[in-house]
Amino acid sequence: MDARMKELIAVGASVSAHCQPCLTYHAEQARELGVTNEELREAIEVGKMVSKGAGAKIKAFAETILAEKPGTEPAV
């Protein structure tokens, strides 16, 4: 995997991790390697999709916590 691809992955991961300093750093590194705005846009969109999917799953899981019987440990 080349450096450009690693930075694009890091851009997407930064978005999904909600890490603004990470995104700033990796976007700058990517640009220095010649990554285009369109490539950055695609990586950002992938990060958004991952974040959205993870967010939906944790919200659904949180509802199962409410369904647990009082005084019992939640199933993990």
HUGI-V258297 format. One record per pair of residues at least 4 apart in sequence whose ideal C-beta (glycine too) atoms are under 7 Angstrom apart, sorted by sequence separation. I is the first residue (numbers start at 1). GAP is how many residues later the second one is. If there is no record, write none. Layout:
i: (I,I)
gap: (GAP,GAP)
This chain:
i: (1,3,4,5,6,7,8,9,10,11,12,13,19,20,21,22,23,24,25,26,27,28,29,31,35,37,38,39,40,41,42,43,44,45,46,47,48,49,50,51,52,53,54,55,56,57,58,63,68,1,14,17,30,35,68,14,15,14,65,30,11,14,27,11,10,11,7,11,7,8,7,4,7,8,7,4,11,15,3,4,4,8,12,16,11,12,15,11,14,15,12,13,16,8,12,16,11,15,12,16)
gap: (4,4,4,4,4,4,4,4,4,4,4,4,4,4,4,4,4,4,4,4,4,4,4,4,4,4,4,4,4,4,4,4,4,4,4,4,4,4,4,4,4,4,4,4,4,4,4,4,4,5,5,5,5,5,6,8,8,9,9,10,12,12,13,15,16,16,19,19,22,22,23,26,26,27,28,29,29,29,30,30,31,31,31,31,32,32,32,33,33,33,34,34,34,35,35,35,36,36,38,38)
